[in-house]
Amino acid sequence: MSDIKCSNCGRDDNEEKLLKFRHKGKEDYVCVHCLPYFIHG
Ligand SMILES: [Zn+2]
C-alpha cells in the first residue's frame, strides 16, 4: 500500500497526477484536480 495520495480527494498517482508539497513541516500530496482549491483556499 502506498500513502502517496491526494490529501483532499484521496486519489492516488495511478488515477491522477500528484504534486508534493510541505505544510507545517509535513510532506503531503495534492492532485492537479484539487490544486486550484488549495491555491484559492
Ligand atoms: Zn485531489
mmCIF file of the protein (N, C-alpha, C, O) and its ligand, coordinates in Angstrom:
data_MODEL
# 
_entry.id   MODEL 
# 
loop_
_entity.id 
_entity.type 
_entity.pdbx_number_of_molecules 
1 polymer     1 
2 non-polymer 1 
# 
_entity_poly.entity_id                      1 
_entity_poly.type                           'polypeptide(L)' 
_entity_poly.nstd_linkage                   no 
_entity_poly.nstd_monomer                   no 
_entity_poly.pdbx_seq_one_letter_code       MSDIKCSNCGRDDNEEKLLKFRHKGKEDYVCVHCLPYFIHG 
_entity_poly.pdbx_seq_one_letter_code_can   MSDIKCSNCGRDDNEEKLLKFRHKGKEDYVCVHCLPYFIHG 
_entity_poly.pdbx_strand_id                 A 
# 
loop_
_entity_poly_seq.entity_id 
_entity_poly_seq.num 
_entity_poly_seq.mon_id 
_entity_poly_seq.hetero 
1 1  MET n 
1 2  SER n 
1 3  ASP n 
1 4  ILE n 
1 5  LYS n 
1 6  CYS n 
1 7  SER n 
1 8  ASN n 
1 9  CYS n 
1 10 GLY n 
1 11 ARG n 
1 12 ASP n 
1 13 ASP n 
1 14 ASN n 
1 15 GLU n 
1 16 GLU n 
1 17 LYS n 
1 18 LEU n 
1 19 LEU n 
1 20 LYS n 
1 21 PHE n 
1 22 ARG n 
1 23 HIS n 
1 24 LYS n 
1 25 GLY n 
1 26 LYS n 
1 27 GLU n 
1 28 ASP n 
1 29 TYR n 
1 30 VAL n 
1 31 CYS n 
1 32 VAL n 
1 33 HIS n 
1 34 CYS n 
1 35 LEU n 
1 36 PRO n 
1 37 TYR n 
1 38 PHE n 
1 39 ILE n 
1 40 HIS n 
1 41 GLY n 
# 
loop_
_struct_asym.id 
_struct_asym.entity_id 
A 1 
B 2 
# 
loop_
_chem_comp.id 
_chem_comp.type 
_chem_comp.mon_nstd_flag 
ARG 'L-peptide linking' y 
ASN 'L-peptide linking' y 
ASP 'L-peptide linking' y 
CYS 'L-peptide linking' y 
GLU 'L-peptide linking' y 
GLY 'peptide linking'   y 
HIS 'L-peptide linking' y 
ILE 'L-peptide linking' y 
LEU 'L-peptide linking' y 
LYS 'L-peptide linking' y 
MET 'L-peptide linking' y 
PHE 'L-peptide linking' y 
PRO 'L-peptide linking' y 
SER 'L-peptide linking' y 
TYR 'L-peptide linking' y 
VAL 'L-peptide linking' y 
ZN  non-polymer         . 
# 
_pdbx_entity_nonpoly.entity_id   2 
_pdbx_entity_nonpoly.name        ? 
_pdbx_entity_nonpoly.comp_id     ZN 
# 
_pdbx_nonpoly_scheme.asym_id         B 
_pdbx_nonpoly_scheme.entity_id       2 
_pdbx_nonpoly_scheme.mon_id          ZN 
_pdbx_nonpoly_scheme.ndb_seq_num     1 
_pdbx_nonpoly_scheme.pdb_seq_num     101 
_pdbx_nonpoly_scheme.auth_seq_num    101 
_pdbx_nonpoly_scheme.pdb_mon_id      ZN 
_pdbx_nonpoly_scheme.auth_mon_id     ZN 
_pdbx_nonpoly_scheme.pdb_strand_id   A 
_pdbx_nonpoly_scheme.pdb_ins_code    . 
# 
loop_
_atom_site.group_PDB 
_atom_site.id 
_atom_site.type_symbol 
_atom_site.label_atom_id 
_atom_site.label_alt_id 
_atom_site.label_comp_id 
_atom_site.label_asym_id 
_atom_site.label_entity_id 
_atom_site.label_seq_id 
_atom_site.pdbx_PDB_ins_code 
_atom_site.Cartn_x 
_atom_site.Cartn_y 
_atom_site.Cartn_z 
_atom_site.occupancy 
_atom_site.B_iso_or_equiv 
_atom_site.pdbx_formal_charge 
_atom_site.auth_seq_id 
_atom_site.auth_comp_id 
_atom_site.auth_asym_id 
_atom_site.auth_atom_id 
_atom_site.pdbx_PDB_model_num 
ATOM   1   N  N  . MET A 1 1  ? 0.833   -1.203 0.000   1.00 0.00 ? 1   MET A N  1 
ATOM   2   C  CA . MET A 1 1  ? 0.000   0.000  0.000   1.00 0.00 ? 1   MET A CA 1 
ATOM   3   C  C  . MET A 1 1  ? 0.870   1.257  0.000   1.00 0.00 ? 1   MET A C  1 
ATOM   4   O  O  . MET A 1 1  ? 1.896   1.313  0.677   1.00 0.00 ? 1   MET A O  1 
ATOM   5   N  N  . SER A 1 2  ? 0.465   2.217  -0.734  1.00 0.00 ? 2   SER A N  1 
ATOM   6   C  CA . SER A 1 2  ? 1.180   3.476  -0.786  1.00 0.00 ? 2   SER A CA 1 
ATOM   7   C  C  . SER A 1 2  ? 0.377   4.566  -0.088  1.00 0.00 ? 2   SER A C  1 
ATOM   8   O  O  . SER A 1 2  ? -0.850  4.606  -0.181  1.00 0.00 ? 2   SER A O  1 
ATOM   9   N  N  . ASP A 1 3  ? 1.086   5.447  0.611   1.00 0.00 ? 3   ASP A N  1 
ATOM   10  C  CA . ASP A 1 3  ? 0.397   6.580  1.218   1.00 0.00 ? 3   ASP A CA 1 
ATOM   11  C  C  . ASP A 1 3  ? 0.496   7.819  0.346   1.00 0.00 ? 3   ASP A C  1 
ATOM   12  O  O  . ASP A 1 3  ? 0.157   8.929  0.756   1.00 0.00 ? 3   ASP A O  1 
ATOM   13  N  N  . ILE A 1 4  ? 0.980   7.589  -0.891  1.00 0.00 ? 4   ILE A N  1 
ATOM   14  C  CA . ILE A 1 4  ? 1.049   8.709  -1.825  1.00 0.00 ? 4   ILE A CA 1 
ATOM   15  C  C  . ILE A 1 4  ? -0.308  8.881  -2.489  1.00 0.00 ? 4   ILE A C  1 
ATOM   16  O  O  . ILE A 1 4  ? -0.640  8.203  -3.462  1.00 0.00 ? 4   ILE A O  1 
ATOM   17  N  N  . LYS A 1 5  ? -1.067  9.790  -1.945  1.00 0.00 ? 5   LYS A N  1 
ATOM   18  C  CA . LYS A 1 5  ? -2.397  10.070 -2.478  1.00 0.00 ? 5   LYS A CA 1 
ATOM   19  C  C  . LYS A 1 5  ? -2.763  11.514 -2.164  1.00 0.00 ? 5   LYS A C  1 
ATOM   20  O  O  . LYS A 1 5  ? -2.192  12.140 -1.272  1.00 0.00 ? 5   LYS A O  1 
ATOM   21  N  N  . CYS A 1 6  ? -3.716  12.019 -2.908  1.00 0.00 ? 6   CYS A N  1 
ATOM   22  C  CA . CYS A 1 6  ? -4.160  13.392 -2.714  1.00 0.00 ? 6   CYS A CA 1 
ATOM   23  C  C  . CYS A 1 6  ? -4.771  13.569 -1.326  1.00 0.00 ? 6   CYS A C  1 
ATOM   24  O  O  . CYS A 1 6  ? -5.654  12.810 -0.926  1.00 0.00 ? 6   CYS A O  1 
ATOM   25  N  N  . SER A 1 7  ? -4.295  14.570 -0.601  1.00 0.00 ? 7   SER A N  1 
ATOM   26  C  CA . SER A 1 7  ? -4.798  14.782 0.759   1.00 0.00 ? 7   SER A CA 1 
ATOM   27  C  C  . SER A 1 7  ? -6.210  15.340 0.759   1.00 0.00 ? 7   SER A C  1 
ATOM   28  O  O  . SER A 1 7  ? -6.875  15.356 1.795   1.00 0.00 ? 7   SER A O  1 
ATOM   29  N  N  . ASN A 1 8  ? -6.670  15.796 -0.399  1.00 0.00 ? 8   ASN A N  1 
ATOM   30  C  CA . ASN A 1 8  ? -8.013  16.364 -0.491  1.00 0.00 ? 8   ASN A CA 1 
ATOM   31  C  C  . ASN A 1 8  ? -9.047  15.319 -0.924  1.00 0.00 ? 8   ASN A C  1 
ATOM   32  O  O  . ASN A 1 8  ? -10.071 15.150 -0.261  1.00 0.00 ? 8   ASN A O  1 
ATOM   33  N  N  . CYS A 1 9  ? -8.787  14.627 -2.021  1.00 0.00 ? 9   CYS A N  1 
ATOM   34  C  CA . CYS A 1 9  ? -9.782  13.706 -2.568  1.00 0.00 ? 9   CYS A CA 1 
ATOM   35  C  C  . CYS A 1 9  ? -9.384  12.238 -2.408  1.00 0.00 ? 9   CYS A C  1 
ATOM   36  O  O  . CYS A 1 9  ? -10.219 11.350 -2.580  1.00 0.00 ? 9   CYS A O  1 
ATOM   37  N  N  . GLY A 1 10 ? -8.119  11.975 -2.082  1.00 0.00 ? 10  GLY A N  1 
ATOM   38  C  CA . GLY A 1 10 ? -7.695  10.613 -1.821  1.00 0.00 ? 10  GLY A CA 1 
ATOM   39  C  C  . GLY A 1 10 ? -7.298  9.817  -3.048  1.00 0.00 ? 10  GLY A C  1 
ATOM   40  O  O  . GLY A 1 10 ? -6.987  8.632  -2.932  1.00 0.00 ? 10  GLY A O  1 
ATOM   41  N  N  . ARG A 1 11 ? -7.298  10.435 -4.223  1.00 0.00 ? 11  ARG A N  1 
ATOM   42  C  CA . ARG A 1 11 ? -6.871  9.733  -5.428  1.00 0.00 ? 11  ARG A CA 1 
ATOM   43  C  C  . ARG A 1 11 ? -5.373  9.455  -5.353  1.00 0.00 ? 11  ARG A C  1 
ATOM   44  O  O  . ARG A 1 11 ? -4.612  10.284 -4.853  1.00 0.00 ? 11  ARG A O  1 
ATOM   45  N  N  . ASP A 1 12 ? -4.949  8.305  -5.843  1.00 0.00 ? 12  ASP A N  1 
ATOM   46  C  CA . ASP A 1 12 ? -3.519  8.001  -5.861  1.00 0.00 ? 12  ASP A CA 1 
ATOM   47  C  C  . ASP A 1 12 ? -2.923  8.343  -7.225  1.00 0.00 ? 12  ASP A C  1 
ATOM   48  O  O  . ASP A 1 12 ? -3.613  8.799  -8.137  1.00 0.00 ? 12  ASP A O  1 
ATOM   49  N  N  . ASP A 1 13 ? -1.616  8.106  -7.329  1.00 0.00 ? 13  ASP A N  1 
ATOM   50  C  CA . ASP A 1 13 ? -0.930  8.563  -8.541  1.00 0.00 ? 13  ASP A CA 1 
ATOM   51  C  C  . ASP A 1 13 ? -1.183  7.664  -9.749  1.00 0.00 ? 13  ASP A C  1 
ATOM   52  O  O  . ASP A 1 13 ? -0.656  7.933  -10.829 1.00 0.00 ? 13  ASP A O  1 
ATOM   53  N  N  . ASN A 1 14 ? -1.963  6.623  -9.595  1.00 0.00 ? 14  ASN A N  1 
ATOM   54  C  CA . ASN A 1 14 ? -2.415  5.859  -10.757 1.00 0.00 ? 14  ASN A CA 1 
ATOM   55  C  C  . ASN A 1 14 ? -3.624  6.525  -11.407 1.00 0.00 ? 14  ASN A C  1 
ATOM   56  O  O  . ASN A 1 14 ? -3.883  6.343  -12.597 1.00 0.00 ? 14  ASN A O  1 
ATOM   57  N  N  . GLU A 1 15 ? -4.351  7.291  -10.620 1.00 0.00 ? 15  GLU A N  1 
ATOM   58  C  CA . GLU A 1 15 ? -5.579  7.900  -11.106 1.00 0.00 ? 15  GLU A CA 1 
ATOM   59  C  C  . GLU A 1 15 ? -5.385  9.348  -11.562 1.00 0.00 ? 15  GLU A C  1 
ATOM   60  O  O  . GLU A 1 15 ? -6.056  9.829  -12.475 1.00 0.00 ? 15  GLU A O  1 
ATOM   61  N  N  . GLU A 1 16 ? -4.447  10.023 -10.897 1.00 0.00 ? 16  GLU A N  1 
ATOM   62  C  CA . GLU A 1 16 ? -4.286  11.456 -11.155 1.00 0.00 ? 16  GLU A CA 1 
ATOM   63  C  C  . GLU A 1 16 ? -2.840  11.853 -10.925 1.00 0.00 ? 16  GLU A C  1 
ATOM   64  O  O  . GLU A 1 16 ? -2.146  11.226 -10.124 1.00 0.00 ? 16  GLU A O  1 
ATOM   65  N  N  . LYS A 1 17 ? -2.381  12.880 -11.613 1.00 0.00 ? 17  LYS A N  1 
ATOM   66  C  CA . LYS A 1 17 ? -1.038  13.397 -11.357 1.00 0.00 ? 17  LYS A CA 1 
ATOM   67  C  C  . LYS A 1 17 ? -1.026  14.066 -9.983  1.00 0.00 ? 17  LYS A C  1 
ATOM   68  O  O  . LYS A 1 17 ? -1.920  14.841 -9.642  1.00 0.00 ? 17  LYS A O  1 
ATOM   69  N  N  . LEU A 1 18 ? 0.000   13.748 -9.212  1.00 0.00 ? 18  LEU A N  1 
ATOM   70  C  CA . LEU A 1 18 ? 0.097   14.297 -7.863  1.00 0.00 ? 18  LEU A CA 1 
ATOM   71  C  C  . LEU A 1 18 ? 1.296   15.224 -7.740  1.00 0.00 ? 18  LEU A C  1 
ATOM   72  O  O  . LEU A 1 18 ? 2.346   15.002 -8.343  1.00 0.00 ? 18  LEU A O  1 
ATOM   73  N  N  . LEU A 1 19 ? 1.111   16.255 -6.955  1.00 0.00 ? 19  LEU A N  1 
ATOM   74  C  CA . LEU A 1 19 ? 2.193   17.198 -6.656  1.00 0.00 ? 19  LEU A CA 1 
ATOM   75  C  C  . LEU A 1 19 ? 2.499   17.128 -5.164  1.00 0.00 ? 19  LEU A C  1 
ATOM   76  O  O  . LEU A 1 19 ? 1.593   17.103 -4.331  1.00 0.00 ? 19  LEU A O  1 
ATOM   77  N  N  . LYS A 1 20 ? 3.784   17.098 -4.842  1.00 0.00 ? 20  LYS A N  1 
ATOM   78  C  CA . LYS A 1 20 ? 4.176   17.062 -3.430  1.00 0.00 ? 20  LYS A CA 1 
ATOM   79  C  C  . LYS A 1 20 ? 4.319   18.480 -2.898  1.00 0.00 ? 20  LYS A C  1 
ATOM   80  O  O  . LYS A 1 20 ? 4.838   19.363 -3.581  1.00 0.00 ? 20  LYS A O  1 
ATOM   81  N  N  . PHE A 1 21 ? 3.861   18.686 -1.689  1.00 0.00 ? 21  PHE A N  1 
ATOM   82  C  CA . PHE A 1 21 ? 4.043   19.983 -1.044  1.00 0.00 ? 21  PHE A CA 1 
ATOM   83  C  C  . PHE A 1 21 ? 4.361   19.769 0.426   1.00 0.00 ? 21  PHE A C  1 
ATOM   84  O  O  . PHE A 1 21 ? 4.202   18.669 0.955   1.00 0.00 ? 21  PHE A O  1 
ATOM   85  N  N  . ARG A 1 22 ? 4.808   20.823 1.074   1.00 0.00 ? 22  ARG A N  1 
ATOM   86  C  CA . ARG A 1 22 ? 5.107   20.763 2.507   1.00 0.00 ? 22  ARG A CA 1 
ATOM   87  C  C  . ARG A 1 22 ? 4.208   21.742 3.233   1.00 0.00 ? 22  ARG A C  1 
ATOM   88  O  O  . ARG A 1 22 ? 3.949   22.846 2.755   1.00 0.00 ? 22  ARG A O  1 
ATOM   89  N  N  . HIS A 1 23 ? 3.741   21.323 4.387   1.00 0.00 ? 23  HIS A N  1 
ATOM   90  C  CA . HIS A 1 23 ? 2.898   22.183 5.201   1.00 0.00 ? 23  HIS A CA 1 
ATOM   91  C  C  . HIS A 1 23 ? 3.190   21.907 6.662   1.00 0.00 ? 23  HIS A C  1 
ATOM   92  O  O  . HIS A 1 23 ? 3.005   20.790 7.144   1.00 0.00 ? 23  HIS A O  1 
ATOM   93  N  N  . LYS A 1 24 ? 3.649   22.932 7.361   1.00 0.00 ? 24  LYS A N  1 
ATOM   94  C  CA . LYS A 1 24 ? 3.966   22.813 8.788   1.00 0.00 ? 24  LYS A CA 1 
ATOM   95  C  C  . LYS A 1 24 ? 4.944   21.669 9.048   1.00 0.00 ? 24  LYS A C  1 
ATOM   96  O  O  . LYS A 1 24 ? 4.789   20.903 9.999   1.00 0.00 ? 24  LYS A O  1 
ATOM   97  N  N  . GLY A 1 25 ? 5.945   21.571 8.191   1.00 0.00 ? 25  GLY A N  1 
ATOM   98  C  CA . GLY A 1 25 ? 6.989   20.572 8.361   1.00 0.00 ? 25  GLY A CA 1 
ATOM   99  C  C  . GLY A 1 25 ? 6.618   19.177 7.912   1.00 0.00 ? 25  GLY A C  1 
ATOM   100 O  O  . GLY A 1 25 ? 7.396   18.237 8.077   1.00 0.00 ? 25  GLY A O  1 
ATOM   101 N  N  . LYS A 1 26 ? 5.426   19.041 7.344   1.00 0.00 ? 26  LYS A N  1 
ATOM   102 C  CA . LYS A 1 26 ? 4.944   17.732 6.931   1.00 0.00 ? 26  LYS A CA 1 
ATOM   103 C  C  . LYS A 1 26 ? 4.797   17.709 5.415   1.00 0.00 ? 26  LYS A C  1 
ATOM   104 O  O  . LYS A 1 26 ? 4.316   18.669 4.812   1.00 0.00 ? 26  LYS A O  1 
ATOM   105 N  N  . GLU A 1 27 ? 5.221   16.590 4.802   1.00 0.00 ? 27  GLU A N  1 
ATOM   106 C  CA . GLU A 1 27 ? 5.051   16.454 3.365   1.00 0.00 ? 27  GLU A CA 1 
ATOM   107 C  C  . GLU A 1 27 ? 3.712   15.804 3.056   1.00 0.00 ? 27  GLU A C  1 
ATOM   108 O  O  . GLU A 1 27 ? 3.275   14.873 3.733   1.00 0.00 ? 27  GLU A O  1 
ATOM   109 N  N  . ASP A 1 28 ? 3.083   16.314 2.029   1.00 0.00 ? 28  ASP A N  1 
ATOM   110 C  CA . ASP A 1 28 ? 1.794   15.748 1.637   1.00 0.00 ? 28  ASP A CA 1 
ATOM   111 C  C  . ASP A 1 28 ? 1.637   15.913 0.128   1.00 0.00 ? 28  ASP A C  1 
ATOM   112 O  O  . ASP A 1 28 ? 2.487   16.510 -0.533  1.00 0.00 ? 28  ASP A O  1 
ATOM   113 N  N  . TYR A 1 29 ? 0.557   15.384 -0.402  1.00 0.00 ? 29  TYR A N  1 
ATOM   114 C  CA . TYR A 1 29 ? 0.347   15.413 -1.847  1.00 0.00 ? 29  TYR A CA 1 
ATOM   115 C  C  . TYR A 1 29 ? -1.021  15.962 -2.181  1.00 0.00 ? 29  TYR A C  1 
ATOM   116 O  O  . TYR A 1 29 ? -1.984  15.801 -1.432  1.00 0.00 ? 29  TYR A O  1 
ATOM   117 N  N  . VAL A 1 30 ? -1.078  16.619 -3.333  1.00 0.00 ? 30  VAL A N  1 
ATOM   118 C  CA . VAL A 1 30 ? -2.364  17.062 -3.848  1.00 0.00 ? 30  VAL A CA 1 
ATOM   119 C  C  . VAL A 1 30 ? -2.388  16.786 -5.345  1.00 0.00 ? 30  VAL A C  1 
ATOM   120 O  O  . VAL A 1 30 ? -1.379  16.975 -6.025  1.00 0.00 ? 30  VAL A O  1 
ATOM   121 N  N  . CYS A 1 31 ? -3.504  16.351 -5.855  1.00 0.00 ? 31  CYS A N  1 
ATOM   122 C  CA . CYS A 1 31 ? -3.591  16.074 -7.282  1.00 0.00 ? 31  CYS A CA 1 
ATOM   123 C  C  . CYS A 1 31 ? -3.867  17.359 -8.058  1.00 0.00 ? 31  CYS A C  1 
ATOM   124 O  O  . CYS A 1 31 ? -4.311  18.356 -7.488  1.00 0.00 ? 31  CYS A O  1 
ATOM   125 N  N  . VAL A 1 32 ? -3.603  17.325 -9.352  1.00 0.00 ? 32  VAL A N  1 
ATOM   126 C  CA . VAL A 1 32 ? -3.777  18.517 -10.178 1.00 0.00 ? 32  VAL A CA 1 
ATOM   127 C  C  . VAL A 1 32 ? -5.243  18.963 -10.221 1.00 0.00 ? 32  VAL A C  1 
ATOM   128 O  O  . VAL A 1 32 ? -5.536  20.135 -10.460 1.00 0.00 ? 32  VAL A O  1 
ATOM   129 N  N  . HIS A 1 33 ? -6.145  18.029 -9.988  1.00 0.00 ? 33  HIS A N  1 
ATOM   130 C  CA . HIS A 1 33 ? -7.561  18.362 -9.978  1.00 0.00 ? 33  HIS A CA 1 
ATOM   131 C  C  . HIS A 1 33 ? -7.917  19.237 -8.768  1.00 0.00 ? 33  HIS A C  1 
ATOM   132 O  O  . HIS A 1 33 ? -8.743  20.144 -8.868  1.00 0.00 ? 33  HIS A O  1 
ATOM   133 N  N  . CYS A 1 34 ? -7.288  18.953 -7.637  1.00 0.00 ? 34  CYS A N  1 
ATOM   134 C  CA . CYS A 1 34 ? -7.599  19.671 -6.400  1.00 0.00 ? 34  CYS A CA 1 
ATOM   135 C  C  . CYS A 1 34 ? -6.704  20.889 -6.186  1.00 0.00 ? 34  CYS A C  1 
ATOM   136 O  O  . CYS A 1 34 ? -6.988  21.712 -5.315  1.00 0.00 ? 34  CYS A O  1 
ATOM   137 N  N  . LEU A 1 35 ? -5.638  21.019 -6.957  1.00 0.00 ? 35  LEU A N  1 
ATOM   138 C  CA . LEU A 1 35 ? -4.696  22.109 -6.757  1.00 0.00 ? 35  LEU A CA 1 
ATOM   139 C  C  . LEU A 1 35 ? -5.341  23.499 -6.747  1.00 0.00 ? 35  LEU A C  1 
ATOM   140 O  O  . LEU A 1 35 ? -4.974  24.314 -5.900  1.00 0.00 ? 35  LEU A O  1 
ATOM   141 N  N  . PRO A 1 36 ? -6.279  23.808 -7.640  1.00 0.00 ? 36  PRO A N  1 
ATOM   142 C  CA . PRO A 1 36 ? -6.916  25.125 -7.611  1.00 0.00 ? 36  PRO A CA 1 
ATOM   143 C  C  . PRO A 1 36 ? -7.601  25.434 -6.282  1.00 0.00 ? 36  PRO A C  1 
ATOM   144 O  O  . PRO A 1 36 ? -7.623  26.587 -5.852  1.00 0.00 ? 36  PRO A O  1 
ATOM   145 N  N  . TYR A 1 37 ? -8.154  24.422 -5.634  1.00 0.00 ? 37  TYR A N  1 
ATOM   146 C  CA . TYR A 1 37 ? -8.793  24.637 -4.337  1.00 0.00 ? 37  TYR A CA 1 
ATOM   147 C  C  . TYR A 1 37 ? -7.770  25.012 -3.288  1.00 0.00 ? 37  TYR A C  1 
ATOM   148 O  O  . TYR A 1 37 ? -8.035  25.831 -2.409  1.00 0.00 ? 37  TYR A O  1 
ATOM   149 N  N  . PHE A 1 38 ? -6.584  24.399 -3.388  1.00 0.00 ? 38  PHE A N  1 
ATOM   150 C  CA . PHE A 1 38 ? -5.521  24.714 -2.445  1.00 0.00 ? 38  PHE A CA 1 
ATOM   151 C  C  . PHE A 1 38 ? -5.003  26.140 -2.658  1.00 0.00 ? 38  PHE A C  1 
ATOM   152 O  O  . PHE A 1 38 ? -4.708  26.854 -1.700  1.00 0.00 ? 38  PHE A O  1 
ATOM   153 N  N  . ILE A 1 39 ? -4.899  26.537 -3.915  1.00 0.00 ? 39  ILE A N  1 
ATOM   154 C  CA . ILE A 1 39 ? -4.368  27.870 -4.227  1.00 0.00 ? 39  ILE A CA 1 
ATOM   155 C  C  . ILE A 1 39 ? -5.339  28.962 -3.795  1.00 0.00 ? 39  ILE A C  1 
ATOM   156 O  O  . ILE A 1 39 ? -4.935  29.976 -3.225  1.00 0.00 ? 39  ILE A O  1 
ATOM   157 N  N  . HIS A 1 40 ? -6.603  28.748 -4.067  1.00 0.00 ? 40  HIS A N  1 
ATOM   158 C  CA . HIS A 1 40 ? -7.600  29.773 -3.797  1.00 0.00 ? 40  HIS A CA 1 
ATOM   159 C  C  . HIS A 1 40 ? -8.220  29.645 -2.407  1.00 0.00 ? 40  HIS A C  1 
ATOM   160 O  O  . HIS A 1 40 ? -9.018  30.487 -1.995  1.00 0.00 ? 40  HIS A O  1 
ATOM   161 N  N  . GLY A 1 41 ? -7.854  28.602 -1.701  1.00 0.00 ? 41  GLY A N  1 
ATOM   162 C  CA . GLY A 1 41 ? -8.344  28.416 -0.339  1.00 0.00 ? 41  GLY A CA 1 
ATOM   163 C  C  . GLY A 1 41 ? -9.701  27.780 -0.346  1.00 0.00 ? 41  GLY A C  1 
ATOM   164 O  O  . GLY A 1 41 ? -10.277 27.543 0.716   1.00 0.00 ? 41  GLY A O  1 
HETATM 165 ZN ZN . ZN  B 2 .  ? -7.376  15.512 -5.330  1.00 0.00 2 101 ZN  A ZN 1 
# 
